[in-house]
Amino acid sequence: MIMFREFLKYVFFTLLFIFLSVFIYLLSEYTFSKITTNYGTNEDLKYEIFIKSNGVHTDIVLPIKSDIINWFEFFDFEDTLSKRDNFTYISIGWGDKGFYLDTPTWAELKLSTALIAGFGLGNAALHITYYDEIIKDELTYKIDISKKQYISIISTIKESLKYSDEKPINIKTTAQYGQNDAFYEAIGSYSIFHTCNTWTNNLLKKASLPASFWVAFDDGILYQYKKSNP
């Protein structure tokens, strides 16, 4: 009887610890995501970019060609299934390689994939998607930026990749989400403290654009731009 009571006590405190950990994590994320970091103000806002979310994951969307960079010269359009080279925009996001390649839908999510990703045990990948046009909605916000800010964004993206012969390493896979996307080997590991949205937020922060103190989910990033996109 005593052993059974000890077992129940152990289960109770274990569940209490898990509950409190999740509560503190969610409360911290909500609080820190609403804190806006210092950002620069510029007058020469000649470049148009977008923040785009699918409801969970955020991407940064950039013009394919500008006087700074031609993304087709950096990411080979031949890596996509369509092989098209006449898109207008490129969408770029960072995330867990296992999630990207092994979980095309939430219904196919495996516990092992979630645990490996959540505890930072997996590898990272960069996912790019090409678009003909971008439509503004409640999950997509336009941002006008300066040349200096765009250069910073490019630098962050390049620093996030792994290379072979000075070219991003394309991940050969049949897990593309469509005809116009591709995956590349990336640096770092996804975890509950450094998610795909943390990467996007840090990119914005480095470019002196509105960003949250810390985010894990997409809500905090979108919150920063809802204020300037009524």
Protein Blocks (a to p, Z undefined) as FASTA:
>chain_A
ZZmmmmmmmmmmmmmmmmmmmmmmmmmmmmmmmpccdddddfblcbccddddehlaccdd
ddfbdckbcfklmmcfklpmnlpakbfbdcdddddfklmmmmmbfklpcfklmmmmmnop
accdddddddfbdcddfkbccddddfklmmmmmmmmmmmpcceehiacddddfkbfblkb
ccdddedjddfklcfklmmmmmmmmnopacdfbdfbfklmmmmmmmmmZZ
